[in-house]
Every structure is written in structure tokens, then in C-alpha cells.
Amino acid sequence: MALGLEAAAIQDMRLAVDEAVTNIILHGYGNDGGQLSIEVSEDRGALIVRVRDNAPSFDPTGAPPPNLAVPLKEWPIGGAGIFLMRKAVDEIAHRVMPSGGNELTLVKKYAAHDNH
Amino acid sequence: MSTEMKISVSQMDDRVPVTIFHVSGSIDANTSKDLESRATEAIASGTQNLLLDLAGVSYMASAGYRTLHKIYKMLHAGETPQYKTSGGHLKVLNPSPEVSRTITTLGFNAYIDVLTGDLRAAVDAFA
């Protein structure tokens, strides 16, 4: 049972990380290239991935408040990436690091024990 | 791991004309652009019913889902609230279990029919 939930959570997280990293490479670094770090951890039934870069400060969560009920037809072409990430994982947080650069934290819950 | 993608196109014109893209390989940040431009060309030449046969697709990255979304929007570009029939239709056939699950997670299945089984039945579903 737990394995099924974990596999699905990992697939969804992979999609969100894929989207986040692609955006950093294409938009954050452009043609210059740059460094990226990805840290994976687990905490109380949640999978946590932190993606850190040295690109110019950019907050993908800064778009207007997400409306997950928005039907596919109305997703804006440009903002489709953040909509996709929000559907795939439970929480997305952005901060600018003291050293500069961005840290994006993605959280996907998979264990049942925290459900109320 | 191969990151190539191939598309072969077929056409079935029974009750309604349906263009089928048989896609194989990996739909990722690079290859999704090919898929998008092939779909754009088809729609520009008049395709209104497009079936994506994904049986041969081993992996679909986030870019693939964004391309799916774009293709959906292109097919529905002509649609207005009153005249829904002026829009086109997009369906997907035999995606892998992972792709099928992600389509549902993203809520795409509300707008894009996900079909399994044989090609003929999928084509007939457009009528």
C-alpha cells in the first residue's frame, strides 16, 4: 500500500521538479548556463525537494493567486508551467537566498497519517 | 536512454476525418517542440480531429503536458460559447499508466478524452 502512494508521489514530484528546473535553465540562465542544486528529503510523510540556483531572482509563485478550479481551456499559455506544478505537488515556496540566487521548495505529501 | 521522438501520421475519414499522430519515444523539453510544430501544421491545413496515439511513448516530461495543453488550445481556438461545434477535438490513445495518471492529476482528462484499446474504436469516438 505505502509503495503505491510513494510511487505516485514520486512521479508527481518528478514532473514538478522537471518543470522547475527547465524554467531555471531556459529563463533563469538563458544561454549562459549556471549551477543548480537539488536536495531531496523526507519529513513526516512528505517528500521535499529544494531546488537552488544562482540565477537572477525570480519567483514563479508570484503569479496571481492560483485557481486550481480553472479549466484547462483557460490556462494561460505562459503560466501553464506554474499551474502544472501546483497541480502536481501540494506546496511550492520561493525565497531569495542570503547569498543571492533562488531556492524553490516543493512538497508532496504521500503518507496517509497526516490526513484529517 | 534515448531522447528521440518519432511521429508518423495517418488519416482515417469514416464518419468524420480524423488525423492520427502515432508518437513514439520520449516527449521532453526538446522533442515536444517537434510535436507542437507538427500539430500546428496539421491544424493550419484543416485538421479538426486529432488523435494522439501514445502507445509508443516511453516518457513524457512536463514539456510534453504543456504541449498537450497548447495543442488543445489550438484546436479550440475557433470555439465560442454558443458555437461549440466550431472547435476541434483532441483525444489521446493508449498512454502508459504513468502518463494516464498524470493526465488525471492535471485535470486534463476533463477536456481531453483518454482512450485505451484499438485504433478503430478511438477514431469512431470522434463521430
gemmi code that builds the backbone of each chain (N, CA, C; Angstrom):
import gemmi

chains = {
    "A": [
        ("MET", (0.834, -1.217, 0.000), (0.000, 0.000, 0.000), (0.857, 1.252, 0.000)),
        ("ALA", (1.755, 1.328, 0.939), (2.586, 2.528, 1.055), (3.399, 2.709, -0.221)),
        ("LEU", (3.833, 1.612, -0.792), (4.657, 1.696, -2.004), (3.889, 2.353, -3.139)),
        ("GLY", (2.622, 2.031, -3.271), (1.804, 2.624, -4.338), (1.712, 4.129, -4.190)),
        ("LEU", (1.479, 4.570, -2.947), (1.355, 6.007, -2.684), (2.677, 6.701, -2.946)),
        ("GLU", (3.746, 6.064, -2.522), (5.060, 6.663, -2.716), (5.397, 6.802, -4.195)),
        ("ALA", (5.123, 5.756, -4.962), (5.473, 5.789, -6.386), (4.732, 6.920, -7.092)),
        ("ALA", (3.452, 7.079, -6.763), (2.659, 8.139, -7.386), (3.195, 9.509, -6.978)),
        ("ALA", (3.538, 9.649, -5.685), (4.054, 10.933, -5.198), (5.372, 11.272, -5.882)),
        ("ILE", (6.212, 10.264, -6.055), (7.497, 10.495, -6.712), (7.302, 10.909, -8.165)),
        ("GLN", (6.365, 10.262, -8.850), (6.080, 10.636, -10.249), (5.632, 12.087, -10.337)),
        ("ASP", (4.716, 12.475, -9.439), (4.199, 13.843, -9.463), (5.302, 14.845, -9.129)),
        ("MET", (6.115, 14.480, -8.143), (7.210, 15.382, -7.758), (8.194, 15.527, -8.917)),
        ("ARG", (8.470, 14.416, -9.589), (9.401, 14.467, -10.710), (8.926, 15.445, -11.779)),
        ("LEU", (7.625, 15.451, -12.017), (7.056, 16.357, -13.008), (7.271, 17.814, -12.598)),
        ("ALA", (7.007, 18.103, -11.319), (7.147, 19.477, -10.832), (8.610, 19.903, -10.874)),
        ("VAL", (9.509, 19.015, -10.475), (10.938, 19.337, -10.488), (11.405, 19.554, -11.935)),
        ("ASP", (10.943, 18.700, -12.818), (11.252, 18.811, -14.246), (10.862, 20.198, -14.744)),
        ("GLU", (9.658, 20.623, -14.420), (9.162, 21.921, -14.847), (9.992, 23.054, -14.234)),
        ("ALA", (10.260, 22.952, -12.948), (11.009, 23.998, -12.251), (12.421, 24.125, -12.840)),
        ("VAL", (13.088, 23.003, -12.992), (14.462, 23.008, -13.499), (14.521, 23.502, -14.944)),
        ("THR", (13.560, 23.075, -15.755), (13.514, 23.534, -17.152), (13.396, 25.052, -17.199)),
        ("ASN", (12.534, 25.609, -16.349), (12.358, 27.059, -16.326), (13.622, 27.785, -15.889)),
        ("ILE", (14.311, 27.222, -14.901), (15.550, 27.850, -14.432), (16.580, 27.844, -15.561)),
        ("ILE", (16.681, 26.729, -16.241), (17.673, 26.611, -17.317), (17.330, 27.535, -18.476)),
        ("LEU", (16.072, 27.546, -18.874), (15.689, 28.333, -20.043), (15.557, 29.823, -19.734)),
        ("HIS", (14.924, 30.138, -18.608), (14.652, 31.545, -18.316), (15.625, 32.151, -17.335)),
        ("GLY", (15.989, 31.374, -16.330), (16.902, 31.911, -15.325), (18.295, 32.115, -15.900)),
        ("TYR", (18.805, 31.094, -16.528), (20.171, 31.165, -17.031), (20.264, 31.525, -18.512)),
        ("GLY", (19.234, 31.320, -19.235), (19.252, 31.643, -20.666), (20.377, 30.902, -21.352)),
        ("ASN", (21.168, 31.621, -22.121), (22.248, 30.962, -22.852), (23.535, 30.834, -22.034)),
        ("ASP", (23.512, 31.384, -20.816), (24.765, 31.417, -20.063), (25.081, 30.119, -19.341)),
        ("GLY", (24.068, 29.363, -19.030), (24.313, 28.170, -18.221), (24.524, 28.600, -16.782)),
        ("GLY", (24.583, 27.668, -15.879), (24.790, 28.025, -14.477), (24.653, 26.794, -13.617)),
        ("GLN", (24.786, 26.991, -12.325), (24.726, 25.850, -11.410), (23.343, 25.688, -10.811)),
        ("LEU", (23.076, 24.442, -10.499), (21.772, 24.093, -9.955), (22.019, 23.047, -8.878)),
        ("SER", (21.328, 23.148, -7.750), (21.445, 22.030, -6.823), (20.053, 21.554, -6.457)),
        ("ILE", (19.938, 20.263, -6.290), (18.641, 19.670, -5.957), (18.818, 18.808, -4.728)),
        ("GLU", (18.100, 19.161, -3.675), (18.213, 18.418, -2.426), (16.885, 17.729, -2.156)),
        ("VAL", (16.952, 16.433, -1.922), (15.727, 15.664, -1.682), (15.713, 15.176, -0.251)),
        ("SER", (14.598, 15.388, 0.430), (14.499, 14.866, 1.787), (13.065, 14.427, 2.056)),
        ("GLU", (12.881, 13.864, 3.238), (11.557, 13.357, 3.585), (11.262, 13.802, 4.993)),
        ("ASP", (10.037, 14.203, 5.235), (9.708, 14.625, 6.583), (8.263, 14.292, 6.885)),
        ("ARG", (8.068, 13.378, 7.815), (6.716, 13.036, 8.266), (5.720, 12.818, 7.136)),
        ("GLY", (6.049, 11.882, 6.266), (5.101, 11.524, 5.227), (5.042, 12.507, 4.071)),
        ("ALA", (6.004, 13.385, 3.981), (6.047, 14.317, 2.853), (7.421, 14.243, 2.193)),
        ("LEU", (7.393, 14.299, 0.881), (8.636, 14.328, 0.100), (8.951, 15.798, -0.154)),
        ("ILE", (10.185, 16.186, 0.140), (10.540, 17.606, -0.013), (11.717, 17.724, -0.967)),
        ("VAL", (11.583, 18.590, -1.948), (12.697, 18.834, -2.862), (12.993, 20.327, -2.858)),
        ("ARG", (14.266, 20.652, -2.660), (14.674, 22.061, -2.726), (15.589, 22.233, -3.929)),
        ("VAL", (15.200, 23.173, -4.794), (15.997, 23.449, -5.983), (16.642, 24.813, -5.798)),
        ("ARG", (17.966, 24.848, -5.881), (18.663, 26.127, -5.675), (19.450, 26.493, -6.920)),
        ("ASP", (19.406, 27.786, -7.250), (20.170, 28.248, -8.417), (20.840, 29.576, -8.099)),
        ("ASN", (21.684, 30.024, -9.041), (22.321, 31.333, -8.904), (21.812, 32.299, -9.950)),
        ("ALA", (20.630, 32.047, -10.435), (20.062, 32.886, -11.493), (19.472, 34.152, -10.881)),
        ("PRO", (19.171, 35.143, -11.724), (18.510, 36.349, -11.226), (17.245, 35.977, -10.466)),
        ("SER", (16.981, 36.744, -9.442), (15.853, 36.453, -8.574), (14.544, 36.388, -9.357)),
        ("PHE", (13.850, 35.290, -9.243), (12.568, 35.129, -9.931), (11.663, 34.243, -9.097)),
        ("ASP", (10.468, 34.724, -8.828), (9.528, 33.964, -8.007), (8.408, 33.414, -8.884)),
        ("PRO", (8.459, 32.111, -9.197), (7.417, 31.543, -10.050), (6.056, 31.523, -9.362)),
        ("THR", (6.074, 31.661, -8.019), (4.799, 31.642, -7.298), (4.201, 33.036, -7.238)),
        ("GLY", (4.895, 34.013, -7.820), (4.444, 35.394, -7.749), (3.290, 35.724, -8.663)),
        ("ALA", (2.906, 34.736, -9.454), (1.759, 34.942, -10.344), (0.508, 35.173, -9.490)),
        ("PRO", (-0.587, 35.664, -10.084), (-1.829, 35.870, -9.329), (-2.229, 34.593, -8.586)),
        ("PRO", (-2.972, 34.718, -7.484), (-3.321, 33.542, -6.680), (-3.858, 32.423, -7.556)),
        ("PRO", (-3.390, 31.227, -7.324), (-3.788, 30.133, -8.214), (-5.249, 29.767, -8.018)),
        ("ASN", (-5.891, 29.468, -9.100), (-7.260, 28.968, -9.005), (-7.254, 27.579, -9.633)),
        ("LEU", (-7.127, 26.595, -8.780), (-6.984, 25.236, -9.309), (-8.244, 24.745, -9.999)),
        ("ALA", (-9.343, 25.483, -9.807), (-10.588, 25.058, -10.450), (-10.654, 25.553, -11.886)),
        ("VAL", (-9.691, 26.385, -12.265), (-9.707, 26.909, -13.637), (-9.596, 25.757, -14.624)),
        ("PRO", (-10.527, 25.691, -15.560), (-10.453, 24.581, -16.505), (-9.285, 24.722, -17.472)),
        ("LEU", (-8.870, 23.630, -18.015), (-7.709, 23.571, -18.902), (-7.760, 24.631, -19.990)),
        ("LYS", (-8.960, 24.848, -20.536), (-9.109, 25.807, -21.618), (-8.601, 27.187, -21.247)),
        ("GLU", (-8.729, 27.542, -19.989), (-8.397, 28.899, -19.591), (-6.996, 29.067, -19.046)),
        ("TRP", (-6.229, 28.008, -18.985), (-4.846, 28.166, -18.548), (-4.144, 29.106, -19.518)),
        ("PRO", (-3.461, 30.122, -18.994), (-2.716, 30.979, -19.910), (-1.509, 30.200, -20.442)),
        ("ILE", (-1.188, 30.405, -21.696), (-0.087, 29.634, -22.282), (1.200, 29.849, -21.486)),
        ("GLY", (1.497, 31.093, -21.161), (2.742, 31.362, -20.451), (2.741, 30.823, -19.039)),
        ("GLY", (1.629, 30.910, -18.377), (1.586, 30.489, -16.978), (1.271, 29.027, -16.789)),
        ("ALA", (1.216, 28.286, -17.883), (0.833, 26.873, -17.761), (1.787, 26.100, -16.861)),
        ("GLY", (3.059, 26.491, -16.869), (4.041, 25.776, -16.061), (3.724, 25.825, -14.589)),
        ("ILE", (3.392, 26.999, -14.055), (3.119, 27.103, -12.625), (1.809, 26.398, -12.279)),
        ("PHE", (0.826, 26.466, -13.184), (-0.423, 25.730, -12.961), (-0.123, 24.242, -12.857)),
        ("LEU", (0.729, 23.771, -13.743), (1.097, 22.360, -13.782), (1.776, 21.957, -12.484)),
        ("MET", (2.711, 22.803, -12.011), (3.420, 22.491, -10.776), (2.450, 22.458, -9.600)),
        ("ARG", (1.532, 23.406, -9.559), (0.594, 23.470, -8.430), (-0.339, 22.276, -8.380)),
        ("LYS", (-0.628, 21.709, -9.572), (-1.481, 20.524, -9.579), (-0.685, 19.288, -9.158)),
        ("ALA", (0.611, 19.306, -9.470), (1.408, 18.105, -9.234), (1.835, 17.952, -7.776)),
        ("VAL", (2.124, 19.074, -7.103), (2.585, 18.983, -5.710), (1.679, 19.790, -4.797)),
        ("ASP", (1.864, 19.597, -3.490), (0.956, 20.228, -2.529), (1.377, 21.641, -2.149)),
        ("GLU", (2.671, 21.860, -2.038), (3.131, 23.199, -1.641), (4.322, 23.614, -2.481)),
        ("ILE", (4.354, 24.897, -2.801), (5.509, 25.462, -3.505), (5.877, 26.754, -2.790)),
        ("ALA", (7.127, 26.894, -2.406), (7.540, 28.134, -1.751), (8.829, 28.619, -2.393)),
        ("HIS", (8.956, 29.932, -2.501), (10.153, 30.513, -3.091), (10.801, 31.476, -2.114)),
        ("ARG", (12.108, 31.484, -2.064), (12.775, 32.557, -1.338), (14.081, 32.884, -2.039)),
        ("VAL", (14.504, 34.129, -1.831), (15.813, 34.524, -2.341), (16.802, 34.210, -1.225)),
        ("MET", (17.886, 33.541, -1.554), (18.840, 33.131, -0.518), (19.740, 34.294, -0.116)),
        ("PRO", (20.254, 34.265, 1.120), (21.138, 35.346, 1.578), (22.308, 35.564, 0.610)),
        ("SER", (22.776, 34.468, 0.013), (23.907, 34.569, -0.910), (23.472, 35.024, -2.298)),
        ("GLY", (22.183, 35.287, -2.451), (21.664, 35.578, -3.796), (21.177, 34.279, -4.398)),
        ("GLY", (20.527, 34.322, -5.491), (20.026, 33.084, -6.086), (18.677, 32.698, -5.481)),
        ("ASN", (18.046, 31.756, -6.110), (16.703, 31.352, -5.714), (16.697, 29.990, -5.068)),
        ("GLU", (15.778, 29.819, -4.130), (15.510, 28.481, -3.602), (14.022, 28.210, -3.743)),
        ("LEU", (13.728, 27.147, -4.439), (12.334, 26.756, -4.625), (12.124, 25.466, -3.840)),
        ("THR", (11.142, 25.470, -2.959), (10.861, 24.279, -2.153), (9.540, 23.668, -2.612)),
        ("LEU", (9.592, 22.397, -2.952), (8.394, 21.681, -3.399), (8.082, 20.597, -2.379)),
        ("VAL", (6.818, 20.492, -1.991), (6.435, 19.486, -1.004), (5.299, 18.638, -1.551)),
        ("LYS", (5.477, 17.331, -1.453), (4.415, 16.408, -1.891), (4.149, 15.437, -0.763)),
        ("LYS", (2.914, 15.426, -0.283), (2.582, 14.530, 0.817), (2.194, 13.171, 0.261)),
        ("TYR", (2.631, 12.143, 0.918), (2.195, 10.832, 0.439), (1.717, 9.899, 1.522)),
        ("ALA", (2.057, 10.180, 2.761), (1.606, 9.240, 3.790), (0.202, 9.588, 4.230)),
        ("ALA", (-0.550, 8.595, 4.613), (-1.940, 8.840, 4.977), (-2.067, 9.389, 6.395)),
        ("HIS", (-1.023, 9.254, 7.197), (-1.232, 9.522, 8.631), (-1.512, 10.967, 8.974)),
        ("ASP", (-1.244, 11.886, 8.011), (-1.489, 13.293, 8.329), (-2.818, 13.809, 7.813)),
        ("ASN", (-3.590, 12.909, 7.202), (-4.854, 13.376, 6.614), (-5.924, 13.561, 7.684)),
        ("HIS", (-6.583, 14.712, 7.672), (-7.656, 14.936, 8.638), (-8.971, 15.183, 7.915)),
    ],
    "B": [
        ("MET", (19.703, 6.187, -22.423), (18.269, 6.410, -22.599), (18.065, 7.323, -23.794)),
        ("SER", (17.301, 6.840, -24.759), (17.094, 7.630, -25.968), (16.157, 8.787, -25.693)),
        ("THR", (16.487, 9.948, -26.224), (15.544, 11.051, -26.087), (15.008, 11.440, -27.447)),
        ("GLU", (14.946, 10.475, -28.339), (14.373, 10.775, -29.638), (12.871, 10.597, -29.594)),
        ("MET", (12.249, 11.247, -30.568), (10.818, 11.086, -30.695), (10.496, 10.966, -32.173)),
        ("LYS", (9.603, 10.070, -32.492), (9.179, 9.944, -33.887), (7.668, 10.112, -33.951)),
        ("ILE", (7.234, 10.722, -35.035), (5.792, 10.857, -35.255), (5.478, 10.347, -36.646)),
        ("SER", (4.574, 9.393, -36.736), (4.086, 9.047, -38.068), (2.605, 9.412, -38.100)),
        ("VAL", (2.187, 9.891, -39.245), (0.836, 10.435, -39.349), (-0.033, 9.555, -40.230)),
        ("SER", (-1.236, 9.283, -39.765), (-2.182, 8.616, -40.651), (-3.504, 9.357, -40.588)),
        ("GLN", (-4.357, 9.025, -41.500), (-5.629, 9.733, -41.613), (-6.728, 8.703, -41.783)),
        ("MET", (-7.823, 8.861, -41.055), (-8.975, 7.973, -41.275), (-10.194, 8.845, -41.476)),
        ("ASP", (-10.844, 8.682, -42.591), (-12.011, 9.510, -42.903), (-13.267, 8.682, -43.016)),
        ("ASP", (-13.801, 8.230, -41.880), (-15.063, 7.478, -41.952), (-16.229, 8.423, -41.704)),
        ("ARG", (-16.700, 8.488, -40.463), (-17.819, 9.397, -40.200), (-17.332, 10.845, -40.198)),
        ("VAL", (-16.179, 11.033, -39.598), (-15.546, 12.366, -39.627), (-14.065, 12.146, -39.914)),
        ("PRO", (-13.419, 13.134, -40.515), (-11.982, 12.975, -40.771), (-11.187, 13.076, -39.478)),
        ("VAL", (-10.335, 12.114, -39.249), (-9.507, 12.124, -38.045), (-8.043, 11.961, -38.432)),
        ("THR", (-7.234, 12.871, -37.939), (-5.785, 12.776, -38.149), (-5.195, 12.086, -36.935)),
        ("ILE", (-4.325, 11.124, -37.176), (-3.723, 10.387, -36.065), (-2.216, 10.614, -36.066)),
        ("PHE", (-1.694, 11.017, -34.937), (-0.238, 11.102, -34.759), (0.171, 9.877, -33.946)),
        ("HIS", (0.937, 8.986, -34.567), (1.483, 7.853, -33.817), (2.839, 8.314, -33.291)),
        ("VAL", (2.891, 8.561, -31.980), (4.102, 9.123, -31.390), (4.872, 8.032, -30.661)),
        ("SER", (6.185, 8.016, -30.856), (6.982, 7.061, -30.095), (8.240, 7.727, -29.591)),
        ("GLY", (8.783, 7.171, -28.527), (9.994, 7.732, -27.938), (9.662, 8.578, -26.739)),
        ("SER", (10.394, 9.657, -26.579), (10.298, 10.467, -25.384), (9.836, 11.885, -25.738)),
        ("ILE", (8.815, 12.376, -25.066), (8.344, 13.743, -25.309), (8.890, 14.596, -24.179)),
        ("ASP", (9.969, 15.326, -24.463), (10.614, 16.109, -23.408), (10.798, 17.556, -23.874)),
        ("ALA", (11.613, 18.323, -23.140), (11.758, 19.750, -23.449), (12.248, 19.988, -24.881)),
        ("ASN", (13.034, 19.062, -25.423), (13.488, 19.212, -26.807), (12.475, 18.712, -27.823)),
        ("THR", (12.074, 17.488, -27.670), (11.222, 16.860, -28.684), (9.797, 17.406, -28.700)),
        ("SER", (9.362, 17.995, -27.596), (7.978, 18.486, -27.566), (7.772, 19.593, -28.607)),
        ("LYS", (8.850, 20.308, -28.944), (8.715, 21.372, -29.942), (8.347, 20.801, -31.309)),
        ("ASP", (8.906, 19.632, -31.617), (8.569, 18.973, -32.895), (7.095, 18.594, -32.912)),
        ("LEU", (6.649, 18.028, -31.816), (5.254, 17.611, -31.724), (4.348, 18.829, -31.897)),
        ("GLU", (4.722, 19.914, -31.238), (3.909, 21.120, -31.335), (3.880, 21.662, -32.762)),
        ("SER", (5.036, 21.677, -33.439), (5.011, 22.253, -34.787), (4.276, 21.342, -35.763)),
        ("ARG", (4.373, 20.022, -35.573), (3.612, 19.120, -36.458), (2.113, 19.328, -36.255)),
        ("ALA", (1.715, 19.511, -34.998), (0.293, 19.721, -34.722), (-0.165, 21.059, -35.297)),
        ("THR", (0.669, 22.078, -35.154), (0.336, 23.398, -35.694), (0.112, 23.322, -37.200)),
        ("GLU", (1.022, 22.622, -37.882), (0.892, 22.467, -39.343), (-0.405, 21.752, -39.700)),
        ("ALA", (-0.681, 20.668, -38.981), (-1.884, 19.888, -39.297), (-3.133, 20.734, -39.108)),
        ("ILE", (-3.171, 21.468, -37.989), (-4.348, 22.281, -37.705), (-4.476, 23.406, -38.717)),
        ("ALA", (-3.351, 23.992, -39.110), (-3.377, 25.049, -40.115), (-3.874, 24.520, -41.451)),
        ("SER", (-3.601, 23.226, -41.740), (-4.099, 22.660, -43.001), (-5.508, 22.111, -42.878)),
        ("GLY", (-6.142, 22.346, -41.733), (-7.553, 21.981, -41.641), (-7.908, 20.856, -40.694)),
        ("THR", (-6.921, 20.222, -40.058), (-7.260, 19.157, -39.097), (-8.103, 19.703, -37.960)),
        ("GLN", (-9.235, 19.044, -37.711), (-10.076, 19.442, -36.590), (-10.166, 18.340, -35.541)),
        ("ASN", (-9.935, 17.130, -35.974), (-9.980, 15.992, -35.057), (-8.620, 15.348, -35.027)),
        ("LEU", (-7.988, 15.413, -33.872), (-6.630, 14.902, -33.755), (-6.565, 13.843, -32.663)),
        ("LEU", (-6.050, 12.687, -33.030), (-5.863, 11.597, -32.085), (-4.371, 11.398, -31.880)),
        ("LEU", (-3.931, 11.494, -30.625), (-2.523, 11.241, -30.325), (-2.405, 9.808, -29.819)),
        ("ASP", (-1.798, 8.968, -30.631), (-1.587, 7.575, -30.248), (-0.260, 7.529, -29.487)),
        ("LEU", (-0.353, 7.397, -28.160), (0.855, 7.481, -27.334), (1.368, 6.119, -26.875)),
        ("ALA", (0.915, 5.068, -27.534), (1.316, 3.724, -27.102), (2.833, 3.552, -27.091)),
        ("GLY", (3.528, 4.240, -27.995), (4.976, 4.076, -28.073), (5.754, 5.094, -27.261)),
        ("VAL", (5.056, 5.904, -26.484), (5.744, 6.954, -25.729), (6.222, 6.396, -24.396)),
        ("SER", (7.548, 6.370, -24.244), (8.143, 5.786, -23.052), (8.180, 6.775, -21.897)),
        ("TYR", (8.322, 8.061, -22.208), (8.434, 9.058, -21.148), (7.876, 10.389, -21.617)),
        ("MET", (7.139, 11.044, -20.743), (6.606, 12.355, -21.065), (6.978, 13.326, -19.956)),
        ("ALA", (7.803, 14.331, -20.305), (8.230, 15.321, -19.324), (7.163, 16.402, -19.198)),
        ("SER", (7.392, 17.334, -18.296), (6.407, 18.406, -18.111), (6.174, 19.148, -19.424)),
        ("ALA", (7.220, 19.289, -20.230), (7.071, 19.976, -21.519), (6.051, 19.266, -22.408)),
        ("GLY", (5.987, 17.958, -22.291), (5.019, 17.190, -23.079), (3.588, 17.538, -22.692)),
        ("TYR", (3.349, 17.680, -21.390), (1.999, 18.033, -20.930), (1.661, 19.461, -21.341)),
        ("ARG", (2.647, 20.346, -21.323), (2.385, 21.716, -21.766), (2.076, 21.739, -23.260)),
        ("THR", (2.735, 20.875, -23.997), (2.447, 20.788, -25.434), (1.044, 20.232, -25.668)),
        ("LEU", (0.668, 19.279, -24.868), (-0.685, 18.718, -24.961), (-1.706, 19.847, -24.747)),
        ("HIS", (-1.425, 20.661, -23.757), (-2.292, 21.791, -23.441), (-2.353, 22.776, -24.605)),
        ("LYS", (-1.185, 23.082, -25.187), (-1.146, 24.011, -26.317), (-1.934, 23.475, -27.514)),
        ("ILE", (-1.773, 22.187, -27.786), (-2.484, 21.574, -28.917), (-3.991, 21.662, -28.671)),
        ("TYR", (-4.387, 21.408, -27.444), (-5.799, 21.518, -27.089), (-6.305, 22.937, -27.358)),
        ("LYS", (-5.533, 23.935, -26.925), (-5.936, 25.321, -27.125), (-6.002, 25.676, -28.610)),
        ("MET", (-5.062, 25.175, -29.395), (-5.067, 25.472, -30.837), (-6.320, 24.881, -31.494)),
        ("LEU", (-6.677, 23.677, -31.095), (-7.849, 23.036, -31.700), (-9.137, 23.740, -31.301)),
        ("HIS", (-9.112, 24.370, -30.130), (-10.328, 25.021, -29.663), (-10.335, 26.515, -29.926)),
        ("ALA", (-9.371, 26.995, -30.672), (-9.245, 28.426, -30.905), (-10.479, 29.010, -31.566)),
        ("GLY", (-11.159, 28.194, -32.386), (-12.311, 28.734, -33.100), (-13.598, 28.663, -32.320)),
        ("GLU", (-13.494, 28.196, -31.071), (-14.720, 27.923, -30.318), (-15.273, 29.164, -29.640)),
        ("THR", (-16.571, 29.353, -29.717), (-17.211, 30.433, -28.954), (-18.267, 29.770, -28.076)),
        ("PRO", (-18.721, 30.452, -26.998), (-19.686, 29.828, -26.092), (-20.915, 29.263, -26.799)),
        ("GLN", (-21.433, 29.988, -27.790), (-22.643, 29.470, -28.440), (-22.354, 28.393, -29.465)),
        ("TYR", (-21.216, 28.545, -30.155), (-20.982, 27.633, -31.273), (-19.870, 26.657, -30.961)),
        ("LYS", (-20.088, 25.853, -29.953), (-19.064, 24.913, -29.521), (-18.585, 24.007, -30.644)),
        ("THR", (-19.429, 23.726, -31.575), (-19.037, 22.776, -32.618), (-18.003, 23.335, -33.583)),
        ("SER", (-17.718, 24.641, -33.486), (-16.697, 25.146, -34.394), (-15.296, 24.814, -33.903)),
        ("GLY", (-15.224, 24.282, -32.699), (-13.916, 23.903, -32.186), (-13.557, 22.499, -32.637)),
        ("GLY", (-12.284, 22.145, -32.486), (-11.845, 20.807, -32.849), (-11.843, 19.901, -31.627)),
        ("HIS", (-11.375, 18.688, -31.836), (-11.331, 17.724, -30.745), (-9.985, 17.034, -30.661)),
        ("LEU", (-9.542, 16.837, -29.427), (-8.274, 16.167, -29.184), (-8.534, 14.960, -28.301)),
        ("LYS", (-8.019, 13.823, -28.707), (-8.111, 12.632, -27.855), (-6.758, 11.955, -27.815)),
        ("VAL", (-6.571, 11.201, -26.753), (-5.306, 10.511, -26.544), (-5.585, 9.012, -26.474)),
        ("LEU", (-4.739, 8.219, -27.104), (-4.963, 6.767, -27.134), (-3.796, 6.006, -26.515)),
        ("ASN", (-4.123, 5.074, -25.651), (-3.151, 4.155, -25.045), (-1.910, 4.795, -24.426)),
        ("PRO", (-2.120, 5.809, -23.574), (-0.954, 6.331, -22.861), (-0.471, 5.287, -21.852)),
        ("SER", (0.767, 5.409, -21.429), (1.263, 4.488, -20.401), (0.505, 4.769, -19.103)),
        ("PRO", (0.527, 3.845, -18.152), (-0.167, 4.091, -16.869), (0.304, 5.381, -16.193)),
        ("GLU", (1.616, 5.658, -16.267), (2.122, 6.873, -15.630), (1.582, 8.130, -16.319)),
        ("VAL", (1.595, 8.128, -17.643), (1.097, 9.282, -18.393), (-0.401, 9.460, -18.153)),
        ("SER", (-1.115, 8.350, -18.136), (-2.562, 8.410, -17.899), (-2.866, 9.000, -16.527)),
        ("ARG", (-2.093, 8.564, -15.530), (-2.309, 9.063, -14.174), (-2.003, 10.546, -14.083)),
        ("THR", (-0.951, 10.981, -14.748), (-0.580, 12.391, -14.706), (-1.618, 13.243, -15.424)),
        ("ILE", (-2.157, 12.743, -16.514), (-3.222, 13.461, -17.222), (-4.398, 13.694, -16.272)),
        ("THR", (-4.689, 12.706, -15.441), (-5.773, 12.843, -14.467), (-5.384, 13.802, -13.346)),
        ("THR", (-4.163, 13.689, -12.842), (-3.687, 14.595, -11.785), (-3.803, 16.042, -12.236)),
        ("LEU", (-3.482, 16.299, -13.493), (-3.513, 17.652, -14.015), (-4.929, 18.101, -14.386)),
        ("GLY", (-5.878, 17.176, -14.318), (-7.253, 17.529, -14.654), (-7.509, 17.614, -16.146)),
        ("PHE", (-6.525, 17.207, -16.940), (-6.684, 17.298, -18.398), (-7.787, 16.365, -18.899)),
        ("ASN", (-8.029, 15.310, -18.155), (-8.994, 14.315, -18.636), (-10.423, 14.862, -18.706)),
        ("ALA", (-10.648, 16.022, -18.092), (-11.969, 16.632, -18.192), (-12.196, 17.186, -19.598)),
        ("TYR", (-11.104, 17.446, -20.302), (-11.228, 18.083, -21.614), (-10.649, 17.275, -22.755)),
        ("ILE", (-9.763, 16.370, -22.398), (-9.124, 15.538, -23.413), (-9.480, 14.093, -23.083)),
        ("ASP", (-10.225, 13.447, -23.969), (-10.589, 12.052, -23.722), (-9.361, 11.157, -23.770)),
        ("VAL", (-9.228, 10.318, -22.763), (-8.137, 9.356, -22.736), (-8.737, 7.994, -23.061)),
        ("LEU", (-8.314, 7.417, -24.155), (-8.899, 6.161, -24.619), (-7.872, 5.045, -24.553)),
        ("THR", (-8.379, 3.840, -24.353), (-7.499, 2.675, -24.446), (-8.169, 1.687, -25.386)),
        ("GLY", (-7.349, 0.802, -25.940), (-7.929, -0.212, -26.822), (-7.516, -0.005, -28.256)),
        ("ASP", (-8.397, -0.366, -29.166), (-7.941, -0.345, -30.551), (-8.205, 0.976, -31.249)),
        ("LEU", (-7.436, 1.156, -32.312), (-7.404, 2.412, -33.037), (-8.761, 2.753, -33.654)),
        ("ARG", (-9.393, 1.769, -34.225), (-10.669, 1.992, -34.920), (-11.721, 2.565, -33.971)),
        ("ALA", (-11.795, 1.954, -32.784), (-12.774, 2.419, -31.791), (-12.456, 3.848, -31.375)),
        ("ALA", (-11.171, 4.153, -31.256), (-10.756, 5.509, -30.867), (-11.153, 6.509, -31.948)),
        ("VAL", (-10.957, 6.142, -33.191), (-11.330, 7.025, -34.300), (-12.841, 7.225, -34.334)),
        ("ASP", (-13.583, 6.146, -34.107), (-15.045, 6.236, -34.106), (-15.557, 7.134, -32.985)),
        ("ALA", (-14.772, 7.249, -31.923), (-15.188, 8.076, -30.790), (-15.303, 9.558, -31.148)),
        ("PHE", (-14.730, 9.958, -32.256), (-14.798, 11.358, -32.660), (-16.137, 11.706, -33.303)),
        ("ALA", (-16.847, 10.682, -33.766), (-18.074, 10.962, -34.517), (-19.204, 11.449, -33.624)),
    ],
}
model = gemmi.Model(1)
for chain_id, residues in chains.items():
    chain = gemmi.Chain(chain_id)
    for i, (resn, *xyz) in enumerate(residues, 1):
        res = gemmi.Residue()
        res.name, res.seqid = resn, gemmi.SeqId(i, " ")
        for name, pos in zip(("N", "CA", "C"), xyz):
            atom = gemmi.Atom()
            atom.name, atom.element = name, gemmi.Element(name[0])
            atom.pos, atom.b_iso = gemmi.Position(*pos), 0.0
            res.add_atom(atom)
        chain.add_residue(res)
    model.add_chain(chain)
structure = gemmi.Structure()
structure.add_model(model)
structure.setup_entities()
